[in-house]
Amino acid sequence: MMDLVIFRLPDGRAWMGEGPFAEAAEPPEGVAFYINDFPKPWKTPARVVSVSQAH
């Protein structure tokens, strides 16, 4: 099984992040996302791929 996340910024840019995910209590350098209510809420994917919406 593969762990993955898709996240998008308000400007429309989007990424797919593949796990395993590193965890941190503070914001790390590079691409990461935040999940509330975790002791280490910052998650950093092992691999990130830019994706775009189909028109």
C-alpha positions as protocol buffer text, in pm:
chain_id: "A"
residue {
  index: 1
  type: MET
  ca { x: 0 y: 0 z: 0 }
}
residue {
  index: 2
  type: MET
  ca { x: 122 y: 350 z: -82 }
}
residue {
  index: 3
  type: ASP
  ca { x: 64 y: 654 z: 138 }
}
residue {
  index: 4
  type: LEU
  ca { x: -5 y: 970 z: -55 }
}
residue {
  index: 5
  type: VAL
  ca { x: -154 y: 1313 z: -21 }
}
residue {
  index: 6
  type: ILE
  ca { x: -272 y: 1569 z: -274 }
}
residue {
  index: 7
  type: PHE
  ca { x: -267 y: 1929 z: -168 }
}
residue {
  index: 8
  type: ARG
  ca { x: -345 y: 2256 z: -345 }
}
residue {
  index: 9
  type: LEU
  ca { x: -272 y: 2619 z: -272 }
}
residue {
  index: 10
  type: PRO
  ca { x: -532 y: 2894 z: -320 }
}
residue {
  index: 11
  type: ASP
  ca { x: -353 y: 3006 z: -639 }
}
residue {
  index: 12
  type: GLY
  ca { x: -430 y: 2668 z: -799 }
}
residue {
  index: 13
  type: ARG
  ca { x: -86 y: 2505 z: -779 }
}
residue {
  index: 14
  type: ALA
  ca { x: -111 y: 2144 z: -667 }
}
residue {
  index: 15
  type: TRP
  ca { x: 122 y: 1860 z: -565 }
}
residue {
  index: 16
  type: MET
  ca { x: 103 y: 1491 z: -494 }
}
residue {
  index: 17
  type: GLY
  ca { x: 322 y: 1378 z: -206 }
}
residue {
  index: 18
  type: GLU
  ca { x: 418 y: 1013 z: -165 }
}
residue {
  index: 19
  type: GLY
  ca { x: 515 y: 856 z: 167 }
}
residue {
  index: 20
  type: PRO
  ca { x: 669 y: 757 z: 385 }
}
residue {
  index: 21
  type: PHE
  ca { x: 616 y: 1091 z: 559 }
}
residue {
  index: 22
  type: ALA
  ca { x: 871 y: 1241 z: 795 }
}
residue {
  index: 23
  type: GLU
  ca { x: 714 y: 1411 z: 1099 }
}
residue {
  index: 24
  type: ALA
  ca { x: 824 y: 1729 z: 1277 }
}
residue {
  index: 25
  type: ALA
  ca { x: 700 y: 1947 z: 1561 }
}
residue {
  index: 26
  type: GLU
  ca { x: 818 y: 2265 z: 1383 }
}
residue {
  index: 27
  type: PRO
  ca { x: 781 y: 2367 z: 1014 }
}
residue {
  index: 28
  type: PRO
  ca { x: 1062 y: 2199 z: 815 }
}
residue {
  index: 29
  type: GLU
  ca { x: 1245 y: 2334 z: 510 }
}
residue {
  index: 30
  type: GLY
  ca { x: 1088 y: 2255 z: 174 }
}
residue {
  index: 31
  type: VAL
  ca { x: 746 y: 2109 z: 96 }
}
residue {
  index: 32
  type: ALA
  ca { x: 541 y: 2004 z: 398 }
}
residue {
  index: 33
  type: PHE
  ca { x: 181 y: 2007 z: 512 }
}
residue {
  index: 34
  type: TYR
  ca { x: 17 y: 2051 z: 850 }
}
residue {
  index: 35
  type: ILE
  ca { x: -234 y: 1821 z: 1019 }
}
residue {
  index: 36
  type: ASN
  ca { x: -398 y: 1956 z: 1334 }
}
residue {
  index: 37
  type: ASP
  ca { x: -408 y: 1756 z: 1658 }
}
residue {
  index: 38
  type: PHE
  ca { x: -90 y: 1554 z: 1614 }
}
residue {
  index: 39
  type: PRO
  ca { x: 213 y: 1578 z: 1849 }
}
residue {
  index: 40
  type: LYS
  ca { x: 428 y: 1631 z: 1537 }
}
residue {
  index: 41
  type: PRO
  ca { x: 180 y: 1799 z: 1299 }
}
residue {
  index: 42
  type: TRP
  ca { x: 419 y: 1882 z: 1012 }
}
residue {
  index: 43
  type: LYS
  ca { x: 445 y: 1605 z: 751 }
}
residue {
  index: 44
  type: THR
  ca { x: 711 y: 1596 z: 478 }
}
residue {
  index: 45
  type: PRO
  ca { x: 661 y: 1353 z: 188 }
}
residue {
  index: 46
  type: ALA
  ca { x: 950 y: 1140 z: 65 }
}
residue {
  index: 47
  type: ARG
  ca { x: 868 y: 1240 z: -295 }
}
residue {
  index: 48
  type: VAL
  ca { x: 671 y: 1535 z: -435 }
}
residue {
  index: 49
  type: VAL
  ca { x: 529 y: 1564 z: -788 }
}
residue {
  index: 50
  type: SER
  ca { x: 369 y: 1878 z: -930 }
}
residue {
  index: 51
  type: VAL
  ca { x: 24 y: 1815 z: -1079 }
}
residue {
  index: 52
  type: SER
  ca { x: -208 y: 2039 z: -1278 }
}
residue {
  index: 53
  type: GLN
  ca { x: -579 y: 2043 z: -1339 }
}
residue {
  index: 54
  type: ALA
  ca { x: -713 y: 1922 z: -1672 }
}
residue {
  index: 55
  type: HIS
  ca { x: -895 y: 2193 z: -1866 }
}
